[in-house]
Amino acid sequence: MRAIVTPRFGGPESFEVRDVPTPTAGPGQVLVRVIASGTNPVDAKLRQDGTWAGLQPPVVLGYDASGVIEQVGPGVTDFKPGDEVFYTPEIFHNPLGTYAELNVVGTGIIARKPQGLSHEEAAAIPLACGTAWDALVRRLQVRVGETVLIHGGSGGVGSFAVQIAKAMGARVIATAGAGNQETLRQLGADLAIDYQREDVARIALRETGGQGVDAVFDTVGKNVIPSIPATRPFGRIATILGFSGDVSAFYPRNITLHGVFLTRERRRLEEMTPLIERKQVRPLVERVIPLEQVAEAHRRLDSGHGRGKLVLSVARK
């Protein structure tokens, strides 16, 4: 099968198109013909050095997919060949990701593709939307009427977070660069802040009458400590990236901090699907490019800037 291989850790120029052996579905697994694969910041981190995830080159990266089941392994009864599915595969110790025409995956982490979406749209959802869902629904437990501050609201995870928070009945304050202010408003943000020119904490306090927001979600990194003054006592902060600095201000304000790292499970995908099918949450796909142009997607990932998701078209036309 055709795949994009990382023969050595390094820059985007290291990718190679290769023919690699076709995998076979084992017990409890299915073989998926990948129609589209999403790209995520973790892809770039693993390309640079994947040893932290138990990877050694050569590896096939890719951790989002939408496609069609071609083969079911022994013991699989809840899926059949021809079913359209979407999922985010495991990262740790998984050398065969979704930058390939075929992918083997366990049935416990896949779900049926939401109706009304193309495979390219569906491939943009599992990892990024799942991360936003875990942060807002499961960890921060956002409630109707609360105010939520989302750092990086126009990015892959952030664009889903804005929409999920609105669907939960929250008032959303979101940050992005000058070029993505209108995107934030289109996603449903009640207030868009240009973090490059404005004092985010000061504005958040002003907009909450000096009380502070109820919850903060940092999708960018480096915003946890600066967000403490903008968070009300007994508020909550969640981050998907590491941070450093003096955390002593958490204690007198009784603020809870959540670190969010996505686990893989079917249940989460099924929980998100109704909002997606009702169009309350939609994937923000910036562009769809051929699999062979994956280096272009990784250069965008390396820049740390962008709008929504870049998706790779894997299936041959």
Secondary structure, 3 states (H helix, E strand, C coil): CEEEEECCCCCHHHCEEEECCCCCCCCCEEEEEEEEEECCHHHHHHHHCCHHHCCCCCEECCCCEEEEEEEECCCCCCCCCCCEEEECCCCCCCCECCCECEEEEEHHHEEECCCCCCHHHHCCCHHHHHHHHHHHHHHCCCCCCCEEEEECCCCHHHHHHHHHHHHCCCEEEEEECHHHHHHHHHHCCCEEEECCCCCHHHHHHHHCCCCCEEEEEECCCCCHHHHHHHEEEEEEEEECCCCCCCCCCHHHHCCEEEECCCCCCHHHHHHHHHHHHCCCCCCCEEEEEEHHHHHHHHHHHHHCCCCCEEEEECCCC
